[in-house]
Structures are given as C-alpha cells and as structure tokens.
Amino acid sequence: MDAKAQTGKLWIDPDEIEVVRSFLACGVRFLVVGGRAVQFHGYMRPAKDLDLLVEFSATNWDSLLRALRPLNAAVPAFAALSAERRYQARLDFYPSVEFLTAIEGVTFEEAWSDAFEAIVDDLTVRILSRGHLISSKASSPRASDAQDAAALRAIGKVRARDM
C-alpha cells in the first residue's frame, strides 16, 4: 500500500522508537503488528508492548543481528532455528518490545505487500494492514484477539457508512 500517514508519538514510546530506529538503520524487514497496530487502525485499547513481525530469512536475520548489537540484545543464529517453529523474543533492555517470526492468518510476504506506511518520530514504519490484522486476530484462539477483530470490523463499517 502506498499511502502514508503522519502520526505522532502517541502509540510508540521512546524506548520502542530506539529499537525501531536500529531495525530501520540496519535494513531489517519488519512490520508493526498486535495491539499497537490495533491502536493505529483506530481501536484504542491498552497495549502492553510493541509487537514486530520480522521476516524469517537468513539475510534478514543477519540484519536483525546487526540491529540488536547496539541494543545489547541477541538472538540465536539463523541456522539454529527451524522454519516450522515460530520464534518469539522479548528484548532484555527493552521489555516493551517483542518480535516474532510469524503470526496467525497471514504470511510475512502477504503482510509486507499490503502494509500501511506511517511516519512516526520522522521514521517510516510499516504497519500491518487493517484487513490482515483482522484476519490475524480472527485466526487466533485468544478471546482478546476476537474482540480486537470485532472492534476493527465495526470501525470499518462506521468509516464506510460515513463516506
């Protein structure tokens, strides 16, 4: 998606911006997903962390390793991981940031191709599209994710009706 939105710092805090800045500087392919993406798309509910979906590839993993070094964080070598198992990590010095290699209902490539770009603190950040976010949340067994999906669908209906 080519559209870009100007946004403030309301939904990403300074520590999270530092992580995003490092990821972008090192060329990590990632998208904002989870609760912060839900907030971005208009459903204002509490979010305890910033979830980042990271492309699971050897090249991107090398970029991720470079991005984590200045943040005093590390992950296992790509060769030690399995494509069949999801990898999820929370950063020790940035406990409000978590990254994952997969989410329910959408592949990274599908998510990347339809992502929304937003300007946050002078950084261009890719956000999971509302449609993929709804699909992902609806595919999850968690009740809170089903509630997010329903709220995002309702917001979409209101916006469509107002047009």
C-alpha positions as CSV (number, residue, x, y, z in Angstrom):
1,M,0.0,0.0,0.0
2,D,1.5,3.4,-1.0
3,A,-0.5,5.6,1.4
4,K,1.5,7.2,4.2
5,A,0.1,8.7,7.3
6,Q,1.6,11.3,9.6
7,T,1.3,10.1,13.2
8,G,2.6,11.3,16.5
9,K,4.3,9.5,19.3
10,L,1.0,8.5,20.9
11,W,1.3,4.8,20.3
12,I,5.1,4.1,20.4
13,D,7.2,5.2,23.4
14,P,10.8,6.5,23.2
15,D,12.4,3.1,24.1
16,E,10.4,1.5,21.3
17,I,11.4,4.2,18.9
18,E,15.1,3.4,19.7
19,V,14.5,-0.2,18.7
20,V,12.6,0.7,15.5
21,R,15.3,3.2,14.6
22,S,18.0,0.5,14.9
23,F,16.0,-2.0,12.9
24,L,15.5,0.5,10.1
25,A,19.1,1.6,10.1
26,C,20.2,-2.0,9.7
27,G,17.6,-2.8,7.0
28,V,15.6,-5.2,9.0
29,R,12.3,-6.1,7.2
30,F,9.6,-5.9,9.9
31,L,6.0,-4.7,10.4
32,V,4.2,-3.4,13.5
33,V,1.5,-6.0,14.5
34,G,-0.5,-6.8,17.6
35,G,-2.0,-4.3,20.0
36,R,-0.1,-1.2,18.7
37,A,-1.4,-2.0,15.1
38,V,-4.9,-2.3,16.5
39,Q,-4.5,1.2,18.1
40,F,-3.1,2.6,14.9
41,H,-6.2,1.4,13.0
42,G,-8.5,3.1,15.4
43,Y,-9.4,0.8,18.3
44,M,-8.0,2.5,21.4
45,R,-7.4,-0.3,23.8
46,P,-4.4,-0.8,26.1
47,A,-1.3,-2.5,24.6
48,K,1.4,-3.7,26.9
49,D,4.1,-4.0,24.2
50,L,5.2,-3.3,20.7
51,D,5.0,-6.5,18.6
52,L,7.2,-6.6,15.5
53,L,6.7,-9.2,12.8
54,V,10.2,-9.9,11.4
55,E,10.8,-11.6,8.1
56,F,12.2,-15.1,8.7
57,S,15.1,-15.3,6.2
58,A,18.8,-15.7,6.6
59,T,19.5,-12.3,5.0
60,N,17.0,-10.5,7.3
61,W,18.3,-12.4,10.3
62,D,21.8,-11.1,9.7
63,S,20.3,-7.6,9.6
64,L,18.4,-8.3,12.8
65,L,21.6,-9.4,14.5
66,R,23.3,-6.2,13.4
67,A,20.4,-4.1,14.7
68,L,20.4,-5.9,18.1
69,R,24.1,-5.4,18.8
70,P,23.9,-1.7,19.8
71,L,20.8,-2.5,21.8
72,N,22.7,-5.1,23.9
73,A,20.4,-7.8,22.7
74,A,21.0,-11.0,20.7
75,V,19.1,-13.9,19.2
76,P,20.2,-17.4,18.2
77,A,21.9,-17.8,14.9
78,F,19.6,-18.4,12.0
79,A,20.9,-21.9,11.3
80,A,19.9,-22.9,14.9
81,L,16.2,-22.0,14.2
82,S,13.5,-24.0,12.4
83,A,11.1,-22.7,9.8
84,E,8.5,-25.0,11.2
85,R,8.6,-23.3,14.7
86,R,7.8,-19.7,15.4
87,Y,10.4,-17.7,17.1
88,Q,9.4,-15.1,19.6
89,A,11.7,-12.9,21.8
90,R,11.4,-10.0,24.2
91,L,14.4,-7.7,24.4
92,D,16.0,-7.6,27.9
93,F,16.7,-3.9,28.0
94,Y,13.6,-3.0,26.1
95,P,10.9,-5.2,27.7
96,S,8.1,-3.5,25.9
97,V,9.4,-4.7,22.6
98,E,8.7,-8.2,21.3
99,F,9.4,-9.6,17.9
100,L,8.0,-12.7,16.2
101,T,8.7,-14.6,13.0
102,A,5.1,-15.5,12.3
103,I,1.5,-14.5,13.2
104,E,-1.8,-16.2,12.7
105,G,-3.7,-15.9,9.4
106,V,-1.1,-14.2,7.2
107,T,2.4,-14.8,5.8
108,F,5.1,-12.2,6.1
109,E,5.1,-11.7,2.4
110,E,1.3,-11.1,2.2
111,A,1.6,-8.8,5.2
112,W,4.5,-6.9,3.7
113,S,2.9,-6.4,0.3
114,D,-0.3,-4.9,1.8
115,A,1.3,-3.0,4.7
116,F,0.5,0.6,5.5
117,E,3.3,3.1,5.9
118,A,3.2,5.7,8.7
119,I,5.6,8.4,9.8
120,V,6.4,8.1,13.5
121,D,9.1,10.3,15.0
122,D,10.4,11.0,11.5
123,L,10.7,7.3,10.7
124,T,8.7,5.4,8.1
125,V,7.3,2.4,9.8
126,R,5.2,-0.3,8.1
127,I,2.0,-1.3,9.9
128,L,0.0,-4.5,9.2
129,S,-3.0,-3.6,7.1
130,R,-6.4,-3.5,8.8
131,G,-7.6,-6.4,6.7
132,H,-4.6,-8.6,7.5
133,L,-4.8,-7.5,11.2
134,I,-8.5,-8.6,11.3
135,S,-7.6,-11.9,9.6
136,S,-4.8,-12.5,12.1
137,K,-6.8,-11.6,15.1
138,A,-9.8,-13.7,13.9
139,S,-7.5,-16.7,13.4
140,S,-6.2,-16.6,17.0
141,P,-7.8,-18.7,19.8
142,R,-7.5,-15.8,22.3
143,A,-10.7,-14.0,23.3
144,S,-9.0,-10.6,23.4
145,D,-7.9,-11.1,19.7
146,A,-11.5,-12.0,18.7
147,Q,-12.6,-8.7,20.5
148,D,-10.0,-6.8,18.6
149,A,-11.1,-8.2,15.2
150,A,-14.8,-7.4,16.0
151,A,-13.9,-3.8,17.0
152,L,-11.8,-3.3,13.9
153,R,-14.6,-4.6,11.7
154,A,-17.1,-2.2,13.4
155,I,-14.7,0.7,12.9
156,G,-14.5,-0.2,9.2
157,K,-18.3,-0.3,8.9
158,V,-18.6,3.2,10.5
159,R,-16.0,4.6,8.2
160,A,-17.6,3.1,5.1
161,R,-21.0,4.5,6.2
162,D,-19.6,8.0,6.7
163,M,-18.1,8.2,3.2
